[in-house]
Amino acid sequence: MDGQVEITKKQFPRHKLFSRELSTLMYGFGDTSPPLPESVDVLEDILIDYINNTCIQAAKASGRRTKVTVDDFKFVLRKDPKKLARVEELIAMNKEIETARSLF
């Protein structure tokens, strides 16, 4: 082996992880209430594939390190300014929340 770490996509059973949230989002963006289950399932498949691929890319960006960091995800999202800005906004909010908790 030449020192490369192989990262593969894991298959796991779908448990309708995001169905409720996706239904609400779909309704909010103009779909019927409730949206067709088939539509929610397709959108959930797309979402899970996107999350999987993003995690795989972040793991590849981490190189030989065994741990994936937030910076690896920021590196993967660097070409999408909206997503990168949202990640940075969430990180800043998380720091504010931790600071507020430490005061109490």
C-alpha positions as CSV (number, residue, x, y, z in Angstrom):
1,M,0.0,0.0,0.0
2,D,1.3,3.4,-0.9
3,G,0.2,5.3,2.3
4,Q,-3.2,6.3,0.8
5,V,-6.2,5.9,3.0
6,E,-9.3,4.6,1.1
7,I,-12.5,6.2,2.0
8,T,-15.7,4.6,0.8
9,K,-19.3,5.3,1.0
10,K,-21.1,3.3,3.7
11,Q,-24.5,1.9,3.0
12,F,-27.0,2.0,5.8
13,P,-30.7,1.4,6.2
14,R,-32.9,4.4,5.7
15,H,-34.9,5.3,8.7
16,K,-36.6,8.4,7.3
17,L,-34.1,10.6,9.1
18,F,-35.3,13.9,7.7
19,S,-38.8,13.2,6.5
20,R,-40.6,15.5,9.0
21,E,-38.3,18.4,8.5
22,L,-38.3,18.0,4.7
23,S,-42.1,17.9,4.6
24,T,-42.2,21.1,6.5
25,L,-39.6,22.7,4.2
26,M,-41.4,21.5,1.1
27,Y,-44.7,23.0,2.4
28,G,-42.9,26.2,3.2
29,F,-41.6,26.5,-0.3
30,G,-45.0,25.9,-1.9
31,D,-45.7,22.2,-2.0
32,T,-49.0,20.7,-0.8
33,S,-49.6,19.9,2.8
34,P,-48.7,17.1,3.3
35,P,-46.3,16.6,0.3
36,L,-46.4,13.2,-1.5
37,P,-44.3,10.6,0.5
38,E,-42.5,9.7,-2.8
39,S,-41.4,13.3,-3.2
40,V,-40.1,13.5,0.4
41,D,-38.3,10.1,-0.1
42,V,-36.6,11.4,-3.3
43,L,-35.5,14.6,-1.6
44,E,-34.3,12.7,1.4
45,D,-32.2,10.4,-0.8
46,I,-30.6,13.5,-2.5
47,L,-29.9,15.1,0.9
48,I,-28.4,11.9,2.3
49,D,-26.2,11.5,-0.8
50,Y,-25.1,15.1,-0.5
51,I,-24.2,14.7,3.2
52,N,-22.4,11.5,2.5
53,N,-20.4,13.0,-0.3
54,T,-19.5,16.1,1.7
55,C,-18.3,13.9,4.6
56,I,-16.2,11.8,2.2
57,Q,-14.6,14.8,0.7
58,A,-13.9,16.3,4.1
59,A,-12.3,13.0,5.2
60,K,-10.1,13.0,2.0
61,A,-9.2,16.6,2.8
62,S,-8.1,15.6,6.2
63,G,-5.4,13.5,4.7
64,R,-3.6,11.1,7.0
65,R,-5.3,12.5,10.1
66,T,-7.7,10.2,11.8
67,K,-10.0,13.0,12.8
68,V,-12.1,15.2,10.5
69,T,-12.2,18.9,11.7
70,V,-14.4,21.8,11.0
71,D,-11.7,23.3,8.8
72,D,-11.9,20.2,6.6
73,F,-15.6,20.9,6.0
74,K,-14.8,24.6,5.4
75,F,-12.2,23.5,2.8
76,V,-14.7,21.3,1.0
77,L,-17.3,24.2,1.0
78,R,-14.9,26.9,0.0
79,K,-16.2,27.1,-3.6
80,D,-19.8,27.7,-2.3
81,P,-19.8,31.1,-0.6
82,K,-23.4,30.8,0.7
83,K,-22.8,27.5,2.5
84,L,-19.4,28.6,3.7
85,A,-20.9,31.8,5.2
86,R,-23.6,29.7,6.9
87,V,-21.1,27.4,8.4
88,E,-19.1,30.3,9.8
89,E,-22.3,31.9,11.1
90,L,-23.2,28.7,12.9
91,I,-19.7,28.4,14.4
92,A,-19.9,32.0,15.7
93,M,-23.4,31.4,17.1
94,N,-22.1,28.2,18.8
95,K,-19.2,30.2,20.4
96,E,-21.7,32.8,21.7
97,I,-23.9,30.1,23.2
98,E,-20.9,28.5,24.9
99,T,-19.8,31.9,26.3
100,A,-23.3,32.6,27.6
101,R,-23.5,29.1,29.2
102,S,-20.2,29.6,30.9
103,L,-21.5,32.8,32.6
104,F,-24.2,30.9,34.4
